[in-house]
Amino acid sequence: MSRRPDLSSPCTGPFRWTAVLAATATLLLATARAQEPRSRLRVLCYNIHYGQGNDGVYDLERLAKVIEKESPDLVALQEVDVGVKRSGRVHEAQRLAELTGMAVRFGPTQHYEGGLFGNAVLTRLPIHDVVIHPLPYTESTAERVTYPRGAVAVTVSLADGQKLRFISTHFQHNVAEDRIAEAHAINELFATEGDVMPTILAGDMNAVPDSEPIRVLLERWSNAIDTPAAPTAPSRDPTSRIDYIFYRPASQFRLVRAEVIDEPMASDHRPVFAEFEVQGR
């Protein structure tokens, strides 16, 4: 005579079936997440020293080749001249866009030698809007020359239609308090609690990894940095890491690779590269 199973037993009863169902649900959820679409994104950050290389030559074609070699989707540029006397009155942002076949948005921060100086973004992705924000800075004095600082932010579409914000910025080079204030301003502009848009921030922060400005940024951003952190400046024999790529929220990104590009001549900084997978909607 067959016996009916004892459903109160932990091996065959409700407890076992609850565990099986929970494990199955977890597996299905993990599988679904793994199958969600992800967009691959290649990002470059480059302070181009207004087009002048370490040989003293202004050579945008050389810079364009450095950029093209990494096949980036997004490029953050700092120290970009537009119509400035020292660099031959060239619209450097537009010229680099032409040479790389990318779209460009320029974010001026100051007038200089009859033209404009600032940050720019190059991209292969559709652009929806652009915003230029000034950042706090200390005015120049007779003893110390400073420069106005800012950030240019574009919103682009990824392959799956998802929107992503990309920011290029440059912090003050010789006033530590300015760099801290600029880091706080970036957090308030682009990393508030209710702002959930996937965002990448790239720039020359003029601050080493364990400094206060970087600590301020890391309160709200993740750092796409190689380990150990390779130096980026000066480019010929670099000693300091001051150029970075950050991202948020961390749950929307998977960092595939991060590195400093070995390029000692085209600028006085080495470019920084990162590749991401961005979680689909």
N, C-alpha and C positions, 0 to 999 in steps of 0.2 A: 504494500500500500504506500503510495507516495504521500509525503508530508508537505503541507504548505509552508512556505518560508516564514520565519519569524520576522515581521517587519519592524519589530522594536529593536532588533539586533543592530549594532553600529556597523556591521559589515554588509548587511543587506537592506537595512531599513532606510528611513527618511534621511538620516544623517549622511549616509553614503551617497544617496542620490543628490542631495543638496551640494555636496562637495564636487560631484561629477559635473553638475550643471554649472556651478561657479567656475570650475576649471575650463569648461567648454566656452563659456561666455568670455572669459579672459583671453582665451586663444583666438576666438573670433574677432574680438576687439583689436588685438595686436595685429592680426592678419589684415583687418580693414585699414588700420593706420599705415601699415607697411605698403598697402596698395594705393594709398592716397597720392595724388599727383604731386610731384616736387619739381621745382624749377631750379636748374643749375645756374649759378650766377658767378661770374668772374669779375673781381673788383681790383682796381689798382689805385693807389694813392701816390702822388708824385709832386713834390715841390720842385718846380722847373727852373728856379733861379732866373726868372724873366728871360729865359731862352739862352742864357750864357753858360757855356761849359767851362770846365776847369782849365781849358786851353785859352780862355778869353774870347772864344768865338761864339757869336750868336748863331745858333744852328737849329732851327725848328724841325728841319727834315731829320736830323739825327735824333731829336727827341721823339718824333713821330714813329721812327723805327723801333725805339725802345718800347713805346706803348704798344705798337702793333704786334710785336713779338709775343706778348702775353695774351693776345686775343681777348681783351676785357670787354665786358658788357657795360661796365660803369667805370669812369675814371674821375677821381677828385684831383684837381690841380690847384696848387698854390703858387703865389708870386708870378702872376700872369700880367703882362703889360698889354695895354691897348692904346695905341697912338702915342706912346711915350718916346721921347727923344733918344734916350740911351739905346733903345732897341730898334731904331730906324723907323719909328712911327707905324710899325706893323700892328695889325689887330691879331695878336698872337692866339687868342682863343679861337677866332674864326679860321685862322690859317691851320691850326692843329686839327680842327674839325674837317677841313678840306683834305688834309694829308691822310687822315685816318678813316675817312668816310663815315664819321660819326656826327650826331647832332651835338650842339653845344649851347650852354647857358652860362653867361658871365655874371659874376657878382662883384662889382667894384667896391672897394673899401676906402679909396682916397684918390685925389687928384695928384698927379706926379709928372713933372717935366712936360706940361702941355697935354697930358693924356690921363689915363686911368690905370690903376693898379689894384689887383684883388685876386679872388678865387674863381674857379670855373669848374663846370661839370661837362664831361663828354659821355655820350651814351649811344648804344645801338637800339635802345628800347623806346617805345612811344612815350612822349612827354605830355603830361596833362597840365601841370602848372609849375610855376617857379616862384619862390619867395626869397627875398634878400633881407637878412637881419643884421643890423649893427650889433656889435658886442661891446661890453664896457672896456674902457682903456684909459690910461693916464696920459694927459696932454704932455707934449714935449716941453722941456725946459732948456735953459742955456747949458746945463750940465749933462742932459740926457735926452737923446732923440728917440721918440717912440712913434708908433704908427697906428692909425685907426684899424680896428679889427672887425671882422664880420663873418657871416656864414651864408652860403647860397644853398638852398634846398630845392630839389626837384621831386615831383611825384611822377613815377613811371608805371607802366603796365608790364607785368611778367607774361610769360607764354600762356598761362592759364587765365589771364585776365585780372589776376589779383594786383592791387595797387601796392607800391613800395616807395618809401621816401628815401632819398639819397642826399647826403649833405657833405659839402666840402668846406673846411674851415682852417684857420691859421691863428694860433694864439700868440700873444705878445712875446717878444724875444728877450727883453731885458728888464721886465718888471714882474717879479714873482707874484705879487698881489693881484696884478691884472690877470695872470693865467688862472688863478684860483677863481676870480670873479667870472671869467669867461667860461670856465667849466660849469659853474653854477648856472650861468645864463643858458648854456646849451641844454642842461637838464630841464630847466623851466620851459624852454621853448619847444623841445622835441621829445621829452621823456617824462611827461606827467603821468600820474596813475591812470587816468582815463584814456590816454592815447595808446591805442593798441595796434596802430598801423605798423607793419614790419618796416624797420628803419635801419639804415647803415650810415654811420658817421665816420668820415675819414679826414685826416688832416695832419698838418705839422703842428703838434701841440707844444713844441719847445720845452718839453718836460720828460724826464726819464721815468721808467715804469714805477718806481717806488715813491714818486713825488706826490705832493698834495693834490695838484690838479688831476692827475690820473686816478687817485683814490676817490676824488669827488665824482668823476665820470663813472667809475666802477660801482658806485652806489646804485646806478640805474642802467648800466650798459655792460655787455660782455665784451671782452677784448679778444679779437682774432689775431693772436700773436703767436709767433713761432717759439719753440722751447728748445734751448734757451733763447732769449730775445736778442737777435742780432742787432748790432748798431746800424744806424742809417746816415749819420752825419759826423764829420764831413765825408763826402763820398769816396775820396781817394784812399784814405786810411781811416775808416769810420771808428769812432770811439763811443758815441752816444746814441741810444735809441730814443728818438723824439718824434717819429712819424708812425701813425697808427691807423687801424681800421677797427671800429667798434660796431656792435649790433644789438638790437633789442626788438621784441622780447626774445629771450633765449629759446623758448619753446617753438618758435617759428623757424629756427635756423639749425642746420647741422653744418659745422665747420669741416670742410673736406681737407683743406690745405692752407697753410699760411707760410709766407717766406719773404725775406728781403732779397730783391733782385741785385745780383752782382753787376752793377753798372757804375764805374768809377769816373766817367768823363763827361757825360752829357749835361749834368747838373752838379750842384754842390751837395745834393742829397741823393741817396739811393731810393728807388721806388719800392713800395711795399705792396705785396700781392696777397689776396685771399680768395679762395673758392668756397662757395656755399651751396648747400641744397636748401631751398626755401619751401617750407611746408605749404601745400596747396590748401585752398579753401574747403 
